[in-house]
Amino acid sequence: MTSTETSRFVRFRVDLVVEIADPDQLRRATYEQIDGDESLAEEERGHARRMVESDEAEALAYLVEPFELVEEVPGVELVQASWSSEHVDYDPRAAEWSGAFVDLDEDD
């Protein structure tokens, strides 16, 4: 590829840190999603429910769909997506977090 050509493919990375303010509400919403997913076999549904029960990060990963981030963007077609979630120790004052994210709670 020459310097005047560019790829039509773009890797768009997003890191989010969310606070689970109401774990029970998150789980209920996830259970509703799992129970309504007709593509899941009963065994898979049971496994998904057990994973959600044991870990809020799993519940969040089940509800967040990367496709929804770009489905309404004109001229863009999602080719591939992957995502994961994990618990992190978050301290907004720590050097590792400062400047890395936009603080949505911060007053302008």
C-alpha positions in Angstrom: 0.0 0.0 0.0 1.5 3.4 -1.0 1.3 6.5 1.2 -1.5 7.8 -1.0 -3.6 4.7 -0.4 -5.4 3.9 2.8 -7.1 0.8 4.0 -10.9 0.8 4.1 -10.7 -1.2 7.4 -10.3 0.6 10.7 -9.7 -0.9 14.1 -11.7 1.2 16.5 -10.7 0.5 20.1 -12.8 1.6 23.1 -12.0 1.1 26.8 -14.8 1.8 29.2 -14.7 1.7 33.0 -18.2 1.4 34.4 -19.4 1.2 38.0 -21.9 -1.5 38.8 -24.2 0.6 40.9 -27.0 -2.0 41.2 -25.8 -5.6 40.7 -29.3 -7.0 41.2 -30.8 -4.7 38.5 -27.9 -5.7 36.1 -28.5 -9.4 36.7 -32.3 -9.1 36.3 -31.8 -7.3 32.9 -29.3 -10.0 31.9 -31.6 -12.8 32.9 -34.4 -11.3 30.8 -32.0 -11.1 27.8 -30.9 -14.7 28.3 -34.5 -16.0 28.8 -35.6 -14.2 25.6 -32.7 -15.4 23.5 -34.4 -18.1 21.3 -31.0 -19.1 19.8 -29.8 -20.5 23.1 -30.4 -24.1 23.9 -31.7 -24.8 27.4 -28.3 -26.1 28.5 -26.5 -23.0 27.2 -29.2 -20.8 28.9 -28.5 -22.5 32.2 -24.8 -22.1 31.8 -25.2 -18.4 30.9 -27.4 -17.8 34.0 -24.9 -19.5 36.2 -22.1 -17.3 34.8 -24.2 -14.1 35.3 -25.0 -15.2 38.9 -21.4 -15.5 39.8 -19.9 -12.5 38.1 -21.3 -9.0 37.2 -18.6 -8.6 34.6 -20.1 -11.5 32.7 -23.5 -10.0 33.0 -22.3 -6.8 31.5 -20.4 -8.5 28.7 -23.6 -10.4 27.9 -25.7 -7.2 27.6 -23.2 -5.0 25.7 -23.2 -5.6 22.0 -20.4 -4.0 20.0 -22.6 -4.1 16.8 -25.0 -1.6 18.4 -22.1 0.9 18.7 -21.9 1.3 14.9 -25.1 -0.1 13.4 -26.5 3.4 12.9 -23.3 5.0 11.6 -23.8 5.9 7.9 -21.4 4.2 5.5 -20.0 1.8 8.1 -20.4 -2.0 8.1 -19.1 -4.0 11.1 -16.8 -6.8 9.9 -15.5 -8.3 13.1 -16.0 -7.6 16.8 -14.6 -9.0 20.1 -15.0 -7.8 23.6 -14.4 -8.8 27.1 -15.0 -7.5 30.6 -13.1 -7.9 33.8 -13.1 -6.4 37.3 -10.5 -3.7 37.8 -9.2 -1.7 40.8 -10.1 1.8 39.7 -8.7 4.9 41.3 -9.2 8.0 39.2 -6.3 9.7 41.0 -3.8 6.9 40.2 -1.2 7.7 37.5 -2.3 4.7 35.4 -5.8 6.1 35.0 -5.1 9.8 34.7 -5.4 11.2 31.3 -6.4 7.9 29.8 -10.1 8.4 29.9 -12.7 11.1 29.7 -14.2 11.5 33.2 -17.9 11.8 32.6 -18.5 12.8 36.2 -16.1 15.7 36.0 -17.6 19.2 35.9 -16.5 21.3 32.9 
